[in-house]
Amino acid sequence: MLSKFLKFCAFALLLLVVACGSKVSEENYAKIKNGMTLEEVKDVLGDPTETPAAIGIGGMSAGAYVWKDGDKTITVTMTNDKVTLVAKSGF
């Protein structure tokens, strides 16, 4: 009985991992648009893998946030808290 339960739990965990998948995908890359806020981007991609140091010049701020999964990378450049550039590599 315990063996069947353990097999069921292992199978359920496998399904959960597969269903979650990576958020670094072509589909999610296409959802990121200029003018979005960082919170809107996080709703699509989750928390970034790498965050920039704050850069501010003459009242403007800028930085590039990076999301990685293996060789796949999505880089989102923010200027004054809005997306201004989105790039991908490894797809």
TORKE-220090 format. One record per atom (N, C-alpha, C): residue number from 1; atom name; x, y, z. Coordinates in nm, 4 decimals. Layout:
BEGIN
<pt n="NUM" atom="CA" east="X" north="Y" up="Z"/>
...
This chain:
BEGIN
<pt n="1" atom="N" east="0.0820" north="-0.1191" up="0.0000"/>
<pt n="1" atom="CA" east="0.0000" north="0.0000" up="0.0000"/>
<pt n="1" atom="C" east="0.0865" north="0.1257" up="0.0000"/>
<pt n="2" atom="N" east="0.1888" north="0.1281" up="0.0851"/>
<pt n="2" atom="CA" east="0.2777" north="0.2431" up="0.0929"/>
<pt n="2" atom="C" east="0.3524" north="0.2624" up="-0.0382"/>
<pt n="3" atom="N" east="0.3895" north="0.1513" up="-0.1015"/>
<pt n="3" atom="CA" east="0.4610" north="0.1577" up="-0.2287"/>
<pt n="3" atom="C" east="0.3769" north="0.2271" up="-0.3363"/>
<pt n="4" atom="N" east="0.2473" north="0.1953" up="-0.3426"/>
<pt n="4" atom="CA" east="0.1588" north="0.2598" up="-0.4400"/>
<pt n="4" atom="C" east="0.1464" north="0.4088" up="-0.4115"/>
<pt n="5" atom="N" east="0.1386" north="0.4430" up="-0.2827"/>
<pt n="5" atom="CA" east="0.1288" north="0.5832" up="-0.2440"/>
<pt n="5" atom="C" east="0.2547" north="0.6598" up="-0.2845"/>
<pt n="6" atom="N" east="0.3719" north="0.6010" up="-0.2610"/>
<pt n="6" atom="CA" east="0.4979" north="0.6657" up="-0.2977"/>
<pt n="6" atom="C" east="0.5084" north="0.6828" up="-0.4493"/>
<pt n="7" atom="N" east="0.4660" north="0.5829" up="-0.5240"/>
<pt n="7" atom="CA" east="0.4673" north="0.5942" up="-0.6704"/>
<pt n="7" atom="C" east="0.3737" north="0.7049" up="-0.7162"/>
<pt n="8" atom="N" east="0.2570" north="0.7136" up="-0.6543"/>
<pt n="8" atom="CA" east="0.1619" north="0.8199" up="-0.6884"/>
<pt n="8" atom="C" east="0.2219" north="0.9574" up="-0.6589"/>
<pt n="9" atom="N" east="0.2857" north="0.9729" up="-0.5433"/>
<pt n="9" atom="CA" east="0.3468" north="1.1015" up="-0.5065"/>
<pt n="9" atom="C" east="0.4583" north="1.1390" up="-0.6041"/>
<pt n="10" atom="N" east="0.5405" north="1.0426" up="-0.6407"/>
<pt n="10" atom="CA" east="0.6490" north="1.0688" up="-0.7358"/>
<pt n="10" atom="C" east="0.5919" north="1.1110" up="-0.8713"/>
<pt n="11" atom="N" east="0.4874" north="1.0447" up="-0.9156"/>
<pt n="11" atom="CA" east="0.4236" north="1.0790" up="-1.0427"/>
<pt n="11" atom="C" east="0.3619" north="1.2190" up="-1.0370"/>
<pt n="12" atom="N" east="0.2955" north="1.2519" up="-0.9273"/>
<pt n="12" atom="CA" east="0.2344" north="1.3848" up="-0.9107"/>
<pt n="12" atom="C" east="0.3407" north="1.4930" up="-0.9107"/>
<pt n="13" atom="N" east="0.4535" north="1.4686" up="-0.8443"/>
<pt n="13" atom="CA" east="0.5630" north="1.5650" up="-0.8421"/>
<pt n="13" atom="C" east="0.6212" north="1.5853" up="-0.9813"/>
<pt n="14" atom="N" east="0.6368" north="1.4787" up="-1.0559"/>
<pt n="14" atom="CA" east="0.6869" north="1.4876" up="-1.1933"/>
<pt n="14" atom="C" east="0.5936" north="1.5724" up="-1.2797"/>
<pt n="15" atom="N" east="0.4636" north="1.5491" up="-1.2678"/>
<pt n="15" atom="CA" east="0.3663" north="1.6287" up="-1.3437"/>
<pt n="15" atom="C" east="0.3742" north="1.7762" up="-1.3069"/>
<pt n="16" atom="N" east="0.3920" north="1.8049" up="-1.1799"/>
<pt n="16" atom="CA" east="0.4016" north="1.9433" up="-1.1344"/>
<pt n="16" atom="C" east="0.5246" north="2.0117" up="-1.1935"/>
<pt n="17" atom="N" east="0.6371" north="1.9436" up="-1.1937"/>
<pt n="17" atom="CA" east="0.7605" north="2.0006" up="-1.2489"/>
<pt n="17" atom="C" east="0.7455" north="2.0256" up="-1.3980"/>
<pt n="18" atom="N" east="0.6895" north="1.9312" up="-1.4711"/>
<pt n="18" atom="CA" east="0.6703" north="1.9464" up="-1.6151"/>
<pt n="18" atom="C" east="0.5708" north="2.0575" up="-1.6454"/>
<pt n="19" atom="N" east="0.4649" north="2.0672" up="-1.5676"/>
<pt n="19" atom="CA" east="0.3618" north="2.1681" up="-1.5908"/>
<pt n="19" atom="C" east="0.4149" north="2.3081" up="-1.5663"/>
<pt n="20" atom="N" east="0.5031" north="2.3242" up="-1.4690"/>
<pt n="20" atom="CA" east="0.5571" north="2.4568" up="-1.4385"/>
<pt n="20" atom="C" east="0.6456" north="2.5058" up="-1.5525"/>
<pt n="21" atom="N" east="0.7348" north="2.4223" up="-1.5992"/>
<pt n="21" atom="CA" east="0.8216" north="2.4576" up="-1.7105"/>
<pt n="21" atom="C" east="0.8990" north="2.5851" up="-1.6866"/>
<pt n="22" atom="N" east="0.9732" north="2.6252" up="-1.7854"/>
<pt n="22" atom="CA" east="1.0512" north="2.7474" up="-1.7767"/>
<pt n="22" atom="C" east="0.9695" north="2.8660" up="-1.8250"/>
<pt n="23" atom="N" east="0.9866" north="2.9770" up="-1.7581"/>
<pt n="23" atom="CA" east="0.9203" north="3.0993" up="-1.8021"/>
<pt n="23" atom="C" east="1.0030" north="3.1709" up="-1.9087"/>
<pt n="24" atom="N" east="1.1278" north="3.1252" up="-1.9279"/>
<pt n="24" atom="CA" east="1.2140" north="3.1827" up="-2.0314"/>
<pt n="24" atom="C" east="1.1809" north="3.1087" up="-2.1611"/>
<pt n="25" atom="N" east="1.0803" north="3.1616" up="-2.2327"/>
<pt n="25" atom="CA" east="1.0315" north="3.0945" up="-2.3530"/>
<pt n="25" atom="C" east="1.0001" north="3.1978" up="-2.4616"/>
<pt n="26" atom="N" east="0.9889" north="3.1485" up="-2.5840"/>
<pt n="26" atom="CA" east="0.9497" north="3.2347" up="-2.6964"/>
<pt n="26" atom="C" east="0.8144" north="3.2996" up="-2.6693"/>
<pt n="27" atom="N" east="0.7221" north="3.2200" up="-2.6154"/>
<pt n="27" atom="CA" east="0.5871" north="3.2695" up="-2.5888"/>
<pt n="27" atom="C" east="0.5899" north="3.3865" up="-2.4898"/>
<pt n="28" atom="N" east="0.6648" north="3.3716" up="-2.3811"/>
<pt n="28" atom="CA" east="0.6716" north="3.4796" up="-2.2820"/>
<pt n="28" atom="C" east="0.7532" north="3.5976" up="-2.3327"/>
<pt n="29" atom="N" east="0.8574" north="3.5706" up="-2.4119"/>
<pt n="29" atom="CA" east="0.9353" north="3.6798" up="-2.4720"/>
<pt n="29" atom="C" east="0.8431" north="3.7701" up="-2.5543"/>
<pt n="30" atom="N" east="0.7523" north="3.7100" up="-2.6289"/>
<pt n="30" atom="CA" east="0.6616" north="3.7855" up="-2.7152"/>
<pt n="30" atom="C" east="0.5623" north="3.8704" up="-2.6346"/>
<pt n="31" atom="N" east="0.5431" north="3.8369" up="-2.5079"/>
<pt n="31" atom="CA" east="0.4484" north="3.9122" up="-2.4241"/>
<pt n="31" atom="C" east="0.5077" north="4.0414" up="-2.3681"/>
<pt n="32" atom="N" east="0.6398" north="4.0534" up="-2.3679"/>
<pt n="32" atom="CA" east="0.7048" north="4.1713" up="-2.3102"/>
<pt n="32" atom="C" east="0.7036" north="4.2839" up="-2.4129"/>
<pt n="33" atom="N" east="0.6463" north="4.3958" up="-2.3743"/>
<pt n="33" atom="CA" east="0.6293" north="4.5101" up="-2.4652"/>
<pt n="33" atom="C" east="0.6900" north="4.6362" up="-2.4052"/>
<pt n="34" atom="N" east="0.7349" north="4.7255" up="-2.4927"/>
<pt n="34" atom="CA" east="0.7849" north="4.8558" up="-2.4476"/>
<pt n="34" atom="C" east="0.6773" north="4.9262" up="-2.3664"/>
<pt n="35" atom="N" east="0.7197" north="4.9937" up="-2.2610"/>
<pt n="35" atom="CA" east="0.6276" north="5.0671" up="-2.1763"/>
<pt n="35" atom="C" east="0.5793" north="4.9896" up="-2.0545"/>
<pt n="36" atom="N" east="0.6032" north="4.8575" up="-2.0505"/>
<pt n="36" atom="CA" east="0.5627" north="4.7781" up="-1.9347"/>
<pt n="36" atom="C" east="0.6484" north="4.8159" up="-1.8143"/>
<pt n="37" atom="N" east="0.5930" north="4.7984" up="-1.6943"/>
<pt n="37" atom="CA" east="0.6692" north="4.8184" up="-1.5719"/>
<pt n="37" atom="C" east="0.7420" north="4.6890" up="-1.5367"/>
<pt n="38" atom="N" east="0.8359" north="4.6974" up="-1.4436"/>
<pt n="38" atom="CA" east="0.9076" north="4.5784" up="-1.3994"/>
<pt n="38" atom="C" east="0.8107" north="4.4783" up="-1.3369"/>
<pt n="39" atom="N" east="0.7133" north="4.5261" up="-1.2622"/>
<pt n="39" atom="CA" east="0.6158" north="4.4350" up="-1.2010"/>
<pt n="39" atom="C" east="0.5360" north="4.3600" up="-1.3078"/>
<pt n="40" atom="N" east="0.5010" north="4.4269" up="-1.4163"/>
<pt n="40" atom="CA" east="0.4279" north="4.3605" up="-1.5256"/>
<pt n="40" atom="C" east="0.5160" north="4.2543" up="-1.5913"/>
<pt n="41" atom="N" east="0.6453" north="4.2858" up="-1.6067"/>
<pt n="41" atom="CA" east="0.7386" north="4.1883" up="-1.6643"/>
<pt n="41" atom="C" east="0.7537" north="4.0686" up="-1.5702"/>
<pt n="42" atom="N" east="0.7629" north="4.0953" up="-1.4401"/>
<pt n="42" atom="CA" east="0.7743" north="3.9862" up="-1.3420"/>
<pt n="42" atom="C" east="0.6502" north="3.8974" up="-1.3420"/>
<pt n="43" atom="N" east="0.5346" north="3.9546" up="-1.3701"/>
<pt n="43" atom="CA" east="0.4134" north="3.8733" up="-1.3797"/>
<pt n="43" atom="C" east="0.4251" north="3.7698" up="-1.4908"/>
<pt n="44" atom="N" east="0.5000" north="3.8029" up="-1.5952"/>
<pt n="44" atom="CA" east="0.5182" north="3.7119" up="-1.7092"/>
<pt n="44" atom="C" east="0.6370" north="3.6181" up="-1.6870"/>
<pt n="45" atom="N" east="0.7508" north="3.6728" up="-1.6449"/>
<pt n="45" atom="CA" east="0.8754" north="3.5965" up="-1.6396"/>
<pt n="45" atom="C" east="0.9175" north="3.5517" up="-1.4999"/>
<pt n="46" atom="N" east="0.8530" north="3.6036" up="-1.3970"/>
<pt n="46" atom="CA" east="0.8974" north="3.5749" up="-1.2606"/>
<pt n="46" atom="C" east="1.0108" north="3.6687" up="-1.2219"/>
<pt n="47" atom="N" east="1.0774" north="3.6387" up="-1.1127"/>
<pt n="47" atom="CA" east="1.1883" north="3.7233" up="-1.0672"/>
<pt n="47" atom="C" east="1.3085" north="3.7062" up="-1.1589"/>
<pt n="48" atom="N" east="1.3811" north="3.8159" up="-1.1865"/>
<pt n="48" atom="CA" east="1.4976" north="3.8053" up="-1.2747"/>
<pt n="48" atom="C" east="1.6100" north="3.7244" up="-1.2118"/>
<pt n="49" atom="N" east="1.6901" north="3.6632" up="-1.2981"/>
<pt n="49" atom="CA" east="1.8076" north="3.5886" up="-1.2551"/>
<pt n="49" atom="C" east="1.9177" north="3.6843" up="-1.2134"/>
<pt n="50" atom="N" east="1.9294" north="3.7950" up="-1.2877"/>
<pt n="50" atom="CA" east="2.0299" north="3.8972" up="-1.2585"/>
<pt n="50" atom="C" east="1.9623" north="4.0339" up="-1.2588"/>
<pt n="51" atom="N" east="1.9991" north="4.1169" up="-1.1615"/>
<pt n="51" atom="CA" east="1.9447" north="4.2527" up="-1.1553"/>
<pt n="51" atom="C" east="2.0584" north="4.3526" up="-1.1657"/>
<pt n="52" atom="N" east="2.0323" north="4.4677" up="-1.2267"/>
<pt n="52" atom="CA" east="2.1389" north="4.5652" up="-1.2471"/>
<pt n="52" atom="C" east="2.1653" north="4.6491" up="-1.1234"/>
<pt n="53" atom="N" east="2.2817" north="4.7081" up="-1.1228"/>
<pt n="53" atom="CA" east="2.3092" north="4.8125" up="-1.0249"/>
<pt n="53" atom="C" east="2.2322" north="4.9353" up="-1.0719"/>
<pt n="54" atom="N" east="2.1888" north="5.0169" up="-0.9799"/>
<pt n="54" atom="CA" east="2.1123" north="5.1363" up="-1.0170"/>
<pt n="54" atom="C" east="2.2036" north="5.2346" up="-1.0898"/>
<pt n="55" atom="N" east="2.1564" north="5.2809" up="-1.2059"/>
<pt n="55" atom="CA" east="2.2311" north="5.3794" up="-1.2840"/>
<pt n="55" atom="C" east="2.1408" north="5.5008" up="-1.3005"/>
<pt n="56" atom="N" east="2.1873" north="5.6147" up="-1.2561"/>
<pt n="56" atom="CA" east="2.1071" north="5.7360" up="-1.2693"/>
<pt n="56" atom="C" east="2.1918" north="5.8517" up="-1.3190"/>
<pt n="57" atom="N" east="2.1445" north="5.9165" up="-1.4239"/>
<pt n="57" atom="CA" east="2.2166" north="6.0302" up="-1.4807"/>
<pt n="57" atom="C" east="2.1154" north="6.1380" up="-1.5154"/>
<pt n="58" atom="N" east="2.1327" north="6.2565" up="-1.4626"/>
<pt n="58" atom="CA" east="2.0471" north="6.3694" up="-1.4989"/>
<pt n="58" atom="C" east="1.8989" north="6.3430" up="-1.4804"/>
<pt n="59" atom="N" east="1.8609" north="6.2780" up="-1.3722"/>
<pt n="59" atom="CA" east="1.7197" north="6.2520" up="-1.3473"/>
<pt n="59" atom="C" east="1.6641" north="6.1305" up="-1.4198"/>
<pt n="60" atom="N" east="1.7475" north="6.0601" up="-1.4964"/>
<pt n="60" atom="CA" east="1.7037" north="5.9388" up="-1.5658"/>
<pt n="60" atom="C" east="1.7646" north="5.8170" up="-1.4971"/>
<pt n="61" atom="N" east="1.6934" north="5.7073" up="-1.5011"/>
<pt n="61" atom="CA" east="1.7465" north="5.5823" up="-1.4474"/>
<pt n="61" atom="C" east="1.7394" north="5.4759" up="-1.5556"/>
<pt n="62" atom="N" east="1.8339" north="5.3822" up="-1.5504"/>
<pt n="62" atom="CA" east="1.8359" north="5.2751" up="-1.6508"/>
<pt n="62" atom="C" east="1.9013" north="5.1516" up="-1.5914"/>
<pt n="63" atom="N" east="1.8663" north="5.0372" up="-1.6483"/>
<pt n="63" atom="CA" east="1.9262" north="4.9115" up="-1.6072"/>
<pt n="63" atom="C" east="1.8726" north="4.7982" up="-1.6918"/>
<pt n="64" atom="N" east="1.9469" north="4.6887" up="-1.6950"/>
<pt n="64" atom="CA" east="1.9063" north="4.5718" up="-1.7728"/>
<pt n="64" atom="C" east="1.8867" north="4.4540" up="-1.6778"/>
<pt n="65" atom="N" east="1.7701" north="4.3936" up="-1.6825"/>
<pt n="65" atom="CA" east="1.7365" north="4.2760" up="-1.6026"/>
<pt n="65" atom="C" east="1.7482" north="4.1534" up="-1.6924"/>
<pt n="66" atom="N" east="1.7953" north="4.0424" up="-1.6350"/>
<pt n="66" atom="CA" east="1.8215" north="3.9222" up="-1.7136"/>
<pt n="66" atom="C" east="1.7491" north="3.8031" up="-1.6519"/>
<pt n="67" atom="N" east="1.6857" north="3.7232" up="-1.7393"/>
<pt n="67" atom="CA" east="1.6226" north="3.5962" up="-1.7018"/>
<pt n="67" atom="C" east="1.6928" north="3.4880" up="-1.7810"/>
<pt n="68" atom="N" east="1.7462" north="3.3847" up="-1.7120"/>
<pt n="68" atom="CA" east="1.8194" north="3.2763" up="-1.7785"/>
<pt n="68" atom="C" east="1.7591" north="3.1410" up="-1.7446"/>
<pt n="69" atom="N" east="1.7661" north="3.0531" up="-1.8427"/>
<pt n="69" atom="CA" east="1.7344" north="2.9121" up="-1.8232"/>
<pt n="69" atom="C" east="1.8229" north="2.8340" up="-1.9187"/>
<pt n="70" atom="N" east="1.9291" north="2.7744" up="-1.8667"/>
<pt n="70" atom="CA" east="2.0255" north="2.7055" up="-1.9517"/>
<pt n="70" atom="C" east="2.0903" north="2.8049" up="-2.0467"/>
<pt n="71" atom="N" east="2.0838" north="2.7765" up="-2.1772"/>
<pt n="71" atom="CA" east="2.1416" north="2.8652" up="-2.2779"/>
<pt n="71" atom="C" east="2.0470" north="2.9782" up="-2.3173"/>
<pt n="72" atom="N" east="1.9223" north="2.9699" up="-2.2770"/>
<pt n="72" atom="CA" east="1.8231" north="3.0716" up="-2.3138"/>
<pt n="72" atom="C" east="1.8311" north="3.1911" up="-2.2198"/>
<pt n="73" atom="N" east="1.8288" north="3.3099" up="-2.2794"/>
<pt n="73" atom="CA" east="1.8362" north="3.4326" up="-2.2010"/>
<pt n="73" atom="C" east="1.7403" north="3.5361" up="-2.2573"/>
<pt n="74" atom="N" east="1.6673" north="3.6026" up="-2.1685"/>
<pt n="74" atom="CA" east="1.5862" north="3.7185" up="-2.2051"/>
<pt n="74" atom="C" east="1.6401" north="3.8359" up="-2.1247"/>
<pt n="75" atom="N" east="1.6751" north="3.9439" up="-2.1944"/>
<pt n="75" atom="CA" east="1.7266" north="4.0648" up="-2.1310"/>
<pt n="75" atom="C" east="1.6275" north="4.1773" up="-2.1551"/>
<pt n="76" atom="N" east="1.5881" north="4.2438" up="-2.0467"/>
<pt n="76" atom="CA" east="1.4915" north="4.3532" up="-2.0546"/>
<pt n="76" atom="C" east="1.5591" north="4.4798" up="-2.0025"/>
<pt n="77" atom="N" east="1.5705" north="4.5795" up="-2.0894"/>
<pt n="77" atom="CA" east="1.6285" north="4.7076" up="-2.0501"/>
<pt n="77" atom="C" east="1.5173" north="4.8009" up="-2.0086"/>
<pt n="78" atom="N" east="1.5341" north="4.8599" up="-1.8903"/>
<pt n="78" atom="CA" east="1.4358" north="4.9525" up="-1.8348"/>
<pt n="78" atom="C" east="1.4970" north="5.0925" up="-1.8309"/>
<pt n="79" atom="N" east="1.4199" north="5.1910" up="-1.8724"/>
<pt n="79" atom="CA" east="1.4590" north="5.3312" up="-1.8610"/>
<pt n="79" atom="C" east="1.3456" north="5.4037" up="-1.7923"/>
<pt n="80" atom="N" east="1.3786" north="5.4719" up="-1.6828"/>
<pt n="80" atom="CA" east="1.2771" north="5.5400" up="-1.6016"/>
<pt n="80" atom="C" east="1.1615" north="5.4470" up="-1.5672"/>
<pt n="81" atom="N" east="1.1963" north="5.3255" up="-1.5254"/>
<pt n="81" atom="CA" east="1.1005" north="5.2259" up="-1.4763"/>
<pt n="81" atom="C" east="1.0047" north="5.1717" up="-1.5821"/>
<pt n="82" atom="N" east="1.0402" north="5.1834" up="-1.7088"/>
<pt n="82" atom="CA" east="0.9587" north="5.1290" up="-1.8180"/>
<pt n="82" atom="C" east="1.0479" north="5.0502" up="-1.9132"/>
<pt n="83" atom="N" east="0.9927" north="4.9425" up="-1.9707"/>
<pt n="83" atom="CA" east="1.0674" north="4.8642" up="-2.0694"/>
<pt n="83" atom="C" east="1.0938" north="4.9492" up="-2.1928"/>
<pt n="84" atom="N" east="1.2212" north="4.9517" up="-2.2354"/>
<pt n="84" atom="CA" east="1.2562" north="5.0236" up="-2.3579"/>
<pt n="84" atom="C" east="1.3205" north="4.9323" up="-2.4619"/>
<pt n="85" atom="N" east="1.3662" north="4.8129" up="-2.4192"/>
<pt n="85" atom="CA" east="1.4312" north="4.7214" up="-2.5120"/>
<pt n="85" atom="C" east="1.4214" north="4.5801" up="-2.4570"/>
<pt n="86" atom="N" east="1.3909" north="4.4843" up="-2.5437"/>
<pt n="86" atom="CA" east="1.3849" north="4.3433" up="-2.5055"/>
<pt n="86" atom="C" east="1.4700" north="4.2654" up="-2.6048"/>
<pt n="87" atom="N" east="1.5553" north="4.1773" up="-2.5528"/>
<pt n="87" atom="CA" east="1.6412" north="4.0967" up="-2.6397"/>
<pt n="87" atom="C" east="1.6402" north="3.9530" up="-2.5895"/>
<pt n="88" atom="N" east="1.6671" north="3.8597" up="-2.6808"/>
<pt n="88" atom="CA" east="1.6733" north="3.7178" up="-2.6442"/>
<pt n="88" atom="C" east="1.7955" north="3.6563" up="-2.7092"/>
<pt n="89" atom="N" east="1.8452" north="3.5483" up="-2.6502"/>
<pt n="89" atom="CA" east="1.9539" north="3.4721" up="-2.7107"/>
<pt n="89" atom="C" east="1.9383" north="3.3259" up="-2.6706"/>
<pt n="90" atom="N" east="1.9941" north="3.2384" up="-2.7515"/>
<pt n="90" atom="CA" east="1.9901" north="3.0962" up="-2.7219"/>
<pt n="90" atom="C" east="1.8634" north="3.0240" up="-2.7616"/>
<pt n="91" atom="N" east="1.7737" north="3.0914" up="-2.8313"/>
<pt n="91" atom="CA" east="1.6475" north="3.0302" up="-2.8725"/>
<pt n="91" atom="C" east="1.6634" north="2.9715" up="-3.0114"/>
